[in-house]
């Protein structure tokens, strides 16, 4: 730990300031996901060194809804780029560090031009996978709108270091680089997730793939943020309501392509995949817009962990995320709430570039929270997601970390440092209630 002492003068007043660098040693920078001194018990990285690779897939003959007109749906071959983190063999003298290339802005908004930036992660690009311990559970991650596959690296790297294969999707027409009309996101989220799950499962069975033999797709979890939450809940069994057909049609020139993802469609239930054992939904969007109703939410039967901000002004809280939680009566479910947080309870902290003068304020507020330190949110998320997925994918005895009193202010939560469990709420309801 490095202690920096500085003396500042502000309006003639002498102020003594202390700042700390809590990196892994005094020579390395703080990397997204590193554990702060007050990080909960399960937040630190696991035992595995990790590798990372970028893969490209093409989902052929998909509805090109952004070109639909008069109810006629043309098709196209839909490209999907993914990032894969995995336990790896990394020599002791190899530094576990990678540089990620990212952009801010929006490709379809001239007032918010794309601005490239880089940030560091703790992984080794193209490292050899660890093949001596059998297969690892699979996690598929879906970002928000707009977003990217690199939006949650603090979590994706962390989970891979604990023995998971973690695959994050760049959803075409929904990223900063290729932003398209909203109908593409409404239609394709769940379809992209299912496609990538199958593609990665196939690579785990392909002899010449780096993933050969190390993907346990029978133990799969889904993680989604915002529109990603909208997508993963649908994949997990919460078919969309018939109302979404009207909303979608009004936005897409009369297309009805989304019908196949509604709970009332005869083919929908066949797509609910038994390989999926758990779902984590950060600030899922859609309930306030009629994406689900009481009947369709009953289709969610997989253990689900919701994460919300009590002041979420994008997805809504009482009539949004909490309404989904309350309506999913057939799922064993938890809901962690950051009191006074808004929508950004999932992503990496704001990059330094987002603080530069002249940038649109929303570039900063794609990441930032007004009442919370984002690094602390990241650590808390790591702790609870580790506990939840550890229970359902690895049969770990982590129930004590989730079965805490409702209000964190009343009693110290298990796994938290003294005085550190404040401003949080945990709800838990068993299936059938």
C-alpha positions in Angstrom: 0.0 0.0 0.0 1.4 3.4 -1.0 0.6 6.5 1.1 0.8 9.8 -0.6 0.7 13.0 1.5 -0.1 16.3 -0.1 -0.9 19.8 1.1 -3.4 21.8 -1.0 -4.3 25.4 -0.8 -7.9 26.2 -1.7 -9.3 29.7 -1.3 -6.4 30.4 1.2 -7.4 27.5 3.5 -4.8 24.8 4.2 -6.3 21.3 3.6 -4.4 18.1 4.5 -5.3 15.3 2.1 -4.4 11.7 2.1 -4.7 9.5 -1.0 -4.0 5.8 -1.2 -3.0 3.6 -4.0 -4.4 0.1 -3.3 -3.0 -1.8 -6.2 -1.4 -5.2 -5.8 1.9 -3.5 -5.2 3.4 -0.1 -5.2 4.5 -0.2 -8.8 1.3 -1.2 -10.5 -1.8 0.9 -11.3 -5.2 0.2 -9.8 -7.0 -2.0 -12.4 -10.8 -2.2 -12.6 -11.8 -5.0 -10.3 -8.9 -4.8 -7.9 -10.1 -5.3 -4.3 -10.3 -2.2 -2.1 -9.4 -2.5 1.6 -13.1 -2.8 2.5 -14.0 -5.3 -0.3 -16.3 -8.1 0.9 -14.8 -11.5 1.5 -15.6 -13.1 -1.8 -14.6 -10.1 -4.0 -10.9 -10.8 -4.5 -9.8 -12.8 -7.5 -9.6 -16.5 -7.4 -6.8 -19.0 -7.7 -6.5 -19.1 -11.5 -4.4 -17.0 -13.8 -6.5 -16.2 -16.9 -6.3 -15.8 -20.6 -8.4 -13.8 -22.9 -9.2 -14.1 -26.6 -11.5 -12.4 -29.1 -13.7 -14.5 -31.4 -16.0 -13.7 -34.3 -19.2 -15.5 -35.2 -21.9 -15.1 -37.8 -25.5 -16.0 -37.2 -26.9 -16.5 -40.7 -30.2 -15.7 -42.1 -31.5 -13.5 -39.3 -34.2 -10.9 -39.6 -32.7 -7.5 -40.6 -35.4 -5.6 -38.7 -33.8 -2.2 -39.3 -34.7 -2.7 -42.9 -38.2 -4.1 -42.3 -41.0 -2.2 -44.1 -44.7 -2.8 -44.4 -44.4 -5.9 -42.3 -41.9 -7.5 -44.7 -38.7 -8.7 -43.0 -35.5 -9.0 -45.1 -32.7 -11.2 -43.7 -29.0 -10.9 -43.3 -26.0 -12.7 -41.8 -25.5 -11.1 -38.4 -21.9 -10.8 -37.2 -21.2 -11.1 -33.4 -17.8 -10.5 -31.8 -17.2 -11.9 -28.3 -14.5 -11.8 -25.7 -13.6 -15.0 -23.9 -11.9 -15.2 -20.5 -10.7 -18.6 -19.2 -8.4 -20.3 -16.7 -5.0 -20.4 -18.3 -1.5 -21.7 -17.9 0.6 -18.6 -17.3 4.3 -18.8 -16.5 5.5 -17.2 -13.2 7.6 -14.7 -15.1 4.7 -13.5 -17.4 2.9 -10.4 -16.3 -0.8 -10.9 -16.1 -1.8 -7.7 -17.8 -3.7 -6.9 -21.0 -4.7 -3.6 -22.7 -8.3 -3.4 -23.9 -9.3 -1.1 -26.8 -12.6 0.7 -26.2 -14.5 3.8 -27.4 -17.0 6.3 -25.9 -19.7 8.1 -27.8 -22.3 6.8 -30.3 -21.8 6.1 -33.9 -25.3 7.3 -34.8 -25.1 10.7 -32.9 -22.9 13.4 -34.5 -23.0 15.3 -31.3 -21.2 12.4 -29.5 -18.4 11.4 -31.8 -16.5 8.2 -31.1 -13.5 8.7 -28.8 -11.0 5.8 -28.5 -9.4 5.0 -25.2 -7.6 2.0 -23.6 -7.6 0.5 -20.2 -5.8 -2.2 -18.4 -7.0 -5.6 -17.3 -5.4 -8.6 -15.5 -5.3 -11.3 -18.1 -2.9 -12.6 -20.7 -3.9 -12.3 -24.3 -4.1 -15.7 -26.1 -2.6 -17.6 -23.2 -2.8 -21.4 -23.4 -5.9 -22.7 -21.6 -5.7 -24.9 -18.5 -6.7 -28.3 -19.6 -5.7 -30.5 -16.7 -8.7 -29.8 -14.4 -11.6 -30.8 -16.7 -14.4 -28.5 -17.8 -15.4 -25.2 -16.2 -19.0 -23.8 -16.0 -19.9 -21.4 -18.7 -21.1 -17.8 -18.2 -22.6 -15.7 -21.0 -22.6 -11.9 -20.5 -24.9 -9.3 -22.3 -24.2 -5.6 -22.1 -26.5 -2.6 -22.1 -27.6 -0.3 -24.9 -25.3 1.3 -25.8 -22.4 -0.8 -24.5 -19.8 -3.4 -25.4 -18.4 -6.7 -24.5 -15.7 -4.9 -22.4 -18.2 -3.0 -20.2 -17.9 -5.4 -17.2 -14.3 -6.5 -17.2 -14.0 -6.1 -13.5 -16.5 -9.0 -13.2 -15.7 -11.1 -16.2 -12.0 -11.3 -15.3 -12.9 -12.0 -11.7 -15.2 -14.9 -12.5 -12.7 -16.5 -14.9 -10.1 -16.4 -12.1 -12.5 -18.4 -10.0 -12.9 -21.2 -12.5 -15.4 -20.2 -15.1 -15.4 -19.8 -18.9 -16.8 -16.3 -19.4 -18.0 -15.1 -22.7 -19.2 -11.5 -23.3 -21.0 -10.4 -26.4 -20.7 -7.3 -28.6 -24.4 -7.1 -29.7 -24.4 -5.9 -33.2 -26.2 -2.6 -33.7 -26.2 -2.1 -30.0 -22.6 -1.1 -29.3 -20.9 2.3 -29.1 -19.2 1.6 -32.4 -22.2 0.5 -34.5 -25.2 1.9 -32.8 -28.4 1.2 -34.7 -32.1 1.5 -34.2 -33.7 0.2 -31.0 -35.8 -2.5 -32.7 -32.6 -4.5 -33.3 -31.9 -4.6 -29.6 -35.5 -5.5 -28.7 -35.4 -8.4 -31.2 -31.9 -9.7 -31.0 -30.8 -9.7 -27.4 -32.2 -13.1 -26.5 -31.5 -14.6 -29.9 -27.8 -13.5 -29.7 -27.4 -15.0 -26.3 -28.8 -18.4 -27.3 -26.7 -18.4 -30.5 -23.5 -17.7 -28.6 -24.2 -20.2 -25.9 -24.6 -22.9 -28.6 -21.5 -21.7 -30.5 -19.3 -21.8 -27.4 -20.7 -25.1 -26.3 -19.8 -26.5 -29.8 -16.2 -25.2 -29.5 -15.9 -27.0 -26.2 -16.6 -30.2 -28.2 -14.4 -29.3 -31.2 -11.0 -31.0 -31.1 -8.9 -28.2 -32.6 -10.5 -25.4 -30.5 -8.6 -23.8 -27.6 -11.8 -24.4 -25.6 -11.9 -28.1 -26.4 -12.7 -30.1 -23.3 -12.9 -27.2 -20.9 -16.5 -25.9 -21.4 -19.2 -27.3 -19.1 -22.2 -26.0 -21.0 -24.5 -28.1 -18.9 -23.7 -25.7 -16.1 -24.4 -22.3 -17.7 -25.2 -19.0 -16.1 -26.4 -15.8 -17.9 -25.5 -12.3 -16.8 -27.2 -9.2 -18.3 -27.2 -5.5 -17.6 -30.0 -3.2 -18.6 -31.0 -4.4 -22.1 -28.8 -7.4 -21.4 -31.1 -8.0 -18.4 -34.1 -7.8 -20.7 -32.4 -10.4 -22.9 -31.2 -12.9 -20.3 -34.6 -13.0 -18.5 -36.3 -13.9 -21.8 -33.8 -16.6 -22.5 -34.3 -18.0 -19.0 -38.1 -18.4 -19.4 -39.7 -15.0 -19.0 -41.4 -14.8 -22.4 -42.3 -11.3 -23.5 -45.9 -10.2 -23.2 -48.1 -9.7 -26.2 -47.9 -5.9 -25.6 -44.3 -6.0 -26.8 -45.5 -7.1 -30.2 -47.4 -3.8 -30.6 -44.5 -1.7 -29.3 -42.1 -3.5 -31.5 -44.3 -3.2 -34.6 -44.7 0.5 -34.1 -41.0 1.0 -34.0 -40.1 -1.4 -36.9 -42.4 -0.7 -39.8 -45.0 -3.3 -38.8 -42.6 -6.2 -38.2 -43.9 -9.0 -36.0 -40.5 -10.8 -35.8 -40.5 -10.5 -32.0 -43.5 -12.8 -31.7 -41.3 -15.9 -31.4 -39.9 -14.6 -28.1 -43.3 -14.0 -26.5 -44.6 -16.3 -23.8 -47.8 -17.0 -25.8 -46.0 -18.2 -28.9 -46.2 -22.0 -29.3 -42.5 -22.3 -30.2 -41.1 -20.2 -27.3 -41.1 -22.7 -24.5 -39.0 -25.1 -26.6 -36.2 -22.5 -26.6 -35.9 -22.4 -22.8 -32.6 -24.2 -22.3 -32.2 -26.7 -19.4 -28.4 -26.0 -19.5 -29.0 -22.6 -17.9 -28.9 -23.0 -14.1 -28.8 -19.4 -12.9 -29.3 -15.8 -14.0 -27.9 -12.5 -12.8 -29.9 -9.5 -14.0 -28.4 -6.1 -13.3 -31.0 -3.3 -13.7 -33.1 -5.2 -16.3 -35.0 -2.9 -18.6 -38.6 -3.4 -19.9 -41.2 -3.9 -17.1 -42.3 -0.3 -17.2 -42.7 -0.6 -21.0 -44.9 -3.7 -20.8 -42.2 -6.2 -21.8 -43.7 -8.7 -19.3 -46.9 -9.2 -17.5 -48.0 -11.3 -14.5 -48.5 -14.4 -16.6 -45.3 -14.3 -18.6 -43.1 -13.7 -15.5 -44.4 -17.0 -14.2 -42.2 -18.7 -16.8 -39.0 -17.7 -15.0 -38.2 -20.8 -13.0 -34.4 -20.6 -12.8 -32.7 -19.1 -9.7 -32.2 -15.4 -10.3 -30.2 -12.7 -8.7 -31.4 -9.2 -9.4 -29.3 -6.1 -8.7 -30.9 -2.6 -8.7 -30.5 1.0 -7.7 -33.4 2.4 -5.7 -33.5 5.5 -7.8 -33.1 3.9 -11.2 -34.5 6.3 -13.7 -33.9 4.2 -16.8 -35.4 0.8 -15.9 -37.5 2.0 -13.0 -37.4 0.5 -9.5 -40.8 0.0 -7.8 -42.7 -0.5 -11.1 -39.6 -1.8 -12.9 -37.0 -4.1 -11.5 -38.8 -4.7 -8.2 -42.0 -5.5 -10.1 -40.1 -8.2 -12.1 -38.7 -9.6 -8.8 -42.1 -9.7 -7.2 -43.8 -11.2 -10.3 -41.3 -14.0 -10.9 -43.2 -16.2 -8.4 -41.8 -19.5 -9.7 -38.2 -18.6 -9.3 -36.0 -18.8 -6.2 -34.8 -15.2 -6.3 -32.8 -12.5 -4.6 -32.6 -8.8 -5.1 -29.7 -6.6 -4.0 -30.5 -2.9 -3.9 -28.0 -0.1 -3.7 -30.0 2.6 -1.9 -30.0 5.9 -3.7 -28.2 4.5 -6.7 -29.5 5.1 -10.2 -29.1 2.8 -13.2 -25.3 2.2 -13.4 -24.9 -0.5 -10.8 -23.1 -2.9 -13.2 -20.3 -1.3 -15.4 -16.7 -0.5 -14.9 -15.9 2.8 -13.3 -15.8 5.9 -15.6 -12.7 6.0 -17.8 -10.4 9.0 -17.3 -11.3 10.2 -20.8 -14.9 10.7 -19.8 -13.8 13.5 -17.4 -12.3 15.6 -20.1 -13.8 19.0 -20.8 -16.1 19.2 -23.8 -17.4 15.6 -23.7 -21.1 15.1 -23.5 -22.1 14.7 -19.8 -23.8 11.4 -20.6 -20.5 9.8 -21.6 -19.5 10.1 -17.9 -23.0 9.0 -16.7 -22.9 5.8 -18.8 -20.7 4.6 -15.9 -20.9 6.9 -12.9 -23.2 6.8 -9.9 -24.0 10.0 -8.1 -24.2 8.5 -4.6 -21.8 5.6 -4.8 -18.1 4.9 -5.5 -18.1 2.7 -8.6 -15.1 0.7 -7.5 -16.9 -0.2 -4.3 -20.0 -1.2 -6.3 -17.7 -3.4 -8.4 -16.3 -5.2 -5.3 -19.8 -5.8 -3.8 -21.0 -7.2 -7.1 -18.0 -9.5 -7.3 -18.8 -10.8 -3.8 -22.5 -11.5 -4.4 -22.2 -12.9 -7.9 -19.4 -15.2 -6.7 -21.7 -16.4 -3.9 -24.8 -16.9 -6.1 -23.1 -18.6 -9.0 -20.9 -20.6 -6.6 -24.0 -22.1 -5.1 -25.8 -22.9 -8.4 -22.9 -23.8 -10.7 -20.2 -25.2 -8.3 -22.3 -26.4 -5.4 -20.3 -24.2 -3.0 -21.5 -23.7 0.6 -22.0 -19.9 0.2 -25.6 -19.6 1.4 -24.5 -17.6 4.5 -23.4 -14.7 2.2 -26.8 -14.3 0.7 -29.1 -15.1 3.6 -28.4 -11.8 5.4 -30.9 -9.5 7.2 -32.8 -7.3 4.8 -31.3 -3.9 5.8 -27.5 -3.8 5.9 -27.6 -0.9 8.3 -29.2 -3.0 11.0 -26.6 -5.7 11.3 -23.2 -6.4 9.7 -23.6 -8.6 6.7 -21.7 -11.8 6.6 -18.4 -11.4 4.6 -18.3 -7.6 5.1 -15.6 -5.7 7.0 -16.7 -3.9 10.2 -18.7 -0.8 9.5 -18.7 -1.6 5.8 -22.2 -3.0 5.1 -24.2 0.2 4.8 -26.7 1.5 2.3 -27.7 -1.9 1.0 -30.9 -4.0 1.0 -31.3 -7.7 0.3 -34.6 -9.4 -0.5 -35.0 -13.1 -0.9 -38.2 -15.0 -1.9 -38.4 -18.8 -2.5 -40.1 -20.2 -5.6 -43.8 -20.5 -5.1 -44.1 -17.3 -3.1 
